[in-house]
């Protein structure tokens, strides 16, 4: 299932012994080499001992939770593929997981064949970027579209273009909601927050349809605002 001569090395960080055991025993049937870790601390030790390509990560871990682990490892190990596997099915949890650095998000129970196929697909995509220039996300303001690192493009509405222009002109900087409302020419009223949430949801959906599995680097700072920061894109 992989173009590489070596099997894909997968770490499974899951505190449920039974589920971890199933993942560690069944996923190798699909050509993967799998190692288990019950906690974030055990995972850190495993990552120092093995050349891990992909991580299957639970959220509800004892000690450091999966959201925190994903955010930390996305910075520490930007080439590590992260797949969240959790019982949390709410859209808010899914969005938060992807914002924190997960590449993919699965809800338990999961079909093992589907999970194995997703891991293989993610590994191939990540391998294609290694050794090559990593192109940043770019805005073509004249054509009102967002260009992805993999060469795709997403057509934008006027409001989506204004929103992304404000964020991408200051990459990594968190812009508060009131400032964004002003930039977009929106009056602040009880419905404006919801209007912005709908815009962001539709924008994420459009990006996901264009490049499935590619994490969209729009970061939500709860209670504050939004930032556009792609940790995988090297600084100029």
N, C-alpha and C positions, 0 to 999 in steps of 0.2 A: 504493500500500500504506500510505499515511499520510494522516491527515486534515489535515495541515498543508500549506500552499501551498508550502513550501520542502522540498526533499529532506532526508532524515535524513542528518546528517553523521557518518561513521563513521571512526575511526582504527583501523588494523590494526597492532599491534606484534608482529612476527614476524621472527626473524632468518634463517629459511630463505628465501632469495631467490625460489626457485621457487614455494613455497606463498604467500608474500606477494604475488607477482605474480598468481597465480591469484585470490586473494581480491580484490585491487584491481581486476582486470579483469572478474571474473564478477559480483560483488555489485551493481555498478551496473545490471546487467540487470534487477534487481528494484526499481529506483527509488531506490537508495541512492547517496550521493556518498561515495567512499571514498578515504582517504589512507593511505599506508604509512609505517611507521617500523621500522627494523631493531633498534633498541636503546631502552632506557628513556630515555637521554639525548636521542635523536632524537625520541622521543615527547613529552618535556617541551617541546622547541622547537616541535613541531607544535601542542601544546595552547595555546601562547601566540600562535600565528599564526592559528589557526582556531577557530571556535565549534563544537567537537566535541560531539555528543550522546551517542554510544555508542563504547565501546572494545572491540575484539576483541583479547584479550591472551594471548600464549604465556607459559608458565611458564619454560622453559629458555632464558632470554635471557642474552647475555654481559653481564657487569657486574651491575647490579641485576636480580634475578630477578622473575618475574611476581607471586609472592606478596607480595614487598616493595612492588612498584609498586601492586598493588591496595590494600594496607593504607594506603599513603601517599595515594593519590588518593581513597580513600573519605573521608578527612578533609579534604583540600584541595579536592576537587570533589564534594561530597555528591550533586549532581544528575546526575553522570555515570553512565550505565549501563555496567556492566562485565561482559563475557562472556569467560570463560576458554576458550581453545581449545588443547588440549594432548594430547600422546601419553600422559600419565600417567592410567591408568585405575583405579588403586587407590581404594577408598572413602576411605581415610585422606587421600589427596591431594585428592579431591573435597571432603571435609568441611573440610580446611584452607583450600582456595581460597574456599569460601563463608564460612568464619569470617573470612578476611582482607578480605572486602568484595565478592567477586564476586556478581553477581545471578544469573548462569547459568553452567553448567559443561558444556562439550562435549568429547568425546574424539575425536581424529583417528583415521581420516578422517571428515569430516563431510559430509553432504549439503547442497549449497549452498542448495537451495530451503528446506530445514528451517531452516538457519541464518538465512537472510534473513527467514523468517516469524517466528522467535524474536526477531530484532532489531526487527522492526516491532511485535511484541506488547509487548516491553519498553519501547519508546519511547512507545507509547500509554499504558501504565500510568504511566510516569514523568511524562508530560504531564498526566495527570489529577490528579496530586498538586501540580503547580505552580500557584501562585496560590490554593491552598486550604489550610485548616488541616491540618497533619499531626498525626494523632491517634496517641498513643503506644500501645504494647502495654500491655494492662491485664489484671490478674487479677481475676476475679469469684470471690472465695473462697467466697461463700455457695453459688454454683451449681457450683463447682469447674470453672471453664473459663477459657481464655485467649482474650482478645479481640484481634484483629489490627488494624493500622492501617487496613485496608480494610473493616472491618466484619464480618469473619468471626469465628467462634468455634470453639475446639477444646476438646472435653470432656477433662478430665484425670482420671487415677487419683489415689488418695490420695497415693501417693509422688511422682508428677509435680507435684502441687500443693505438697507440702512443699518439693520441690527448687526450683521456680520462686519460691515465696514467699521463701525464703532469699536468692535472687539478686536478685529484683526489689525487695525491700525496701532493698537497697543497690546501686542501679544503677551500673554501671561499676567496682564494687569486686570484685577477684578473691578468691573464697572458696576456701580450701584443701579438699582432699578429706576430711581427717580431721574438719574442722569441719562439713562437709556430712553426713558419716556420723552425727555426734553429733546434729545437728539432726533428721535423719530417723529417729533411733532405731535405727540399724544398728550391729551389732557389727563391729569391724574385724578381718577375717580374710582369708585368701588369695583368697576368692571375692568379696569386697565390691567391689573395683575393677571386676571384670567385670560385676557386677550394676548398677553405676552406668552403665557404658558402654552396656549394653543399654537401660537406661531412657532415656538421652539419645538413642540411635539411634532408638528407637521414638517419642520425642517429636518429633524432627526430621521423621520420616516423616509423622506426623500433621499437623504444621504444613504440610509440603510438599503434602500431599493437599488441605488446606483452601485454601491460597493458593499455587498453583504459581508458581514464579519469584520469590517474595518472599523475600529473604534473612532468615533467622531470626537475630536478634542475640545468640545464645548463643556467647560467645567462650571457646575453650579455651586456657588458658595451660599449655603442655606442662610437665609436671613440677611444676606448682603447683596449679592448680585451674581454676575456671570463673568467668566474669563475664557479666552481662547488660548489654550496652551497644549501643544503636542510635544510630549516628552521624547518621542521617537525622532523628531526632526532636529538635527544638529543645529546648534547656534551658529550664525554666520561668522 
